[in-house]
């Protein structure tokens, strides 16, 4: 097993927030989304889920900085 998987597992517990418009936003009680290794089917990490409002904020922030 390579070092990449152990690095991902070490960071996994810190991955509970979304980075939107330069700020970390807690995902609250929304469930995480599991990311699976397509070969083994094993869960390799979890990522925070976002609401439609979170996506809108992120999109608008990205638009502002690209003007």
N, C-alpha and C positions, 0 to 999 in steps of 0.2 A: 504494500500500500504506500502510495506516495505521500509526500509532505503536504500537498495541497489540501487533501481531505481533512487532515488534522488541523490545518490552519483555519479552514472553514468552520469546523466544529468549535474551535477556540473562540471564534468571533460570533458564533451563532447566538449566544446568550445576550450579546450587545445589540442585536439587530431587531429592535422592537419599535423603532421610530422611523418616520418618513422625513426626508430632508426637503423642505419646501420653502422657496424664497429665502434661502440663507438661514433657516431656522430648523431645528429638530422638533418635529411634532409627534407626540406620543400617539400610537394607533389606538389607544384606549382598550376597550374590551373586544374589539373586532378580532376575529380569529386570524392567525397567520396563514399564509399560503405555502404549502409544502412544494419544494422543488425536488424532483426525482431524477436519479441517474437513469437515462433512457436504456442503458444496457442491463443494469442489474435490477432496476425498479426500486432500489433503496432510496429513502429520503436522504438527500445530502445537505439540505439546509431549509430554513423557513424564511420567508420574507414577509414584511408587514403588509396587510391589505389596506387599500385606500378607498375612501368614499368618493362619490361623484364630486362632492365639494372639494375634497383634497386635490383631485385631478384638475378641477377648474382653477384652483389657486396656483398650482404648479404650472399649468399652461399659461396663465396670465402673467406670472412672474417671468417665465421664459420669453414671452412676447416682449415684455418691457425691456429686458436686457439686450434684446436683439435689434432694437430700434436705433 
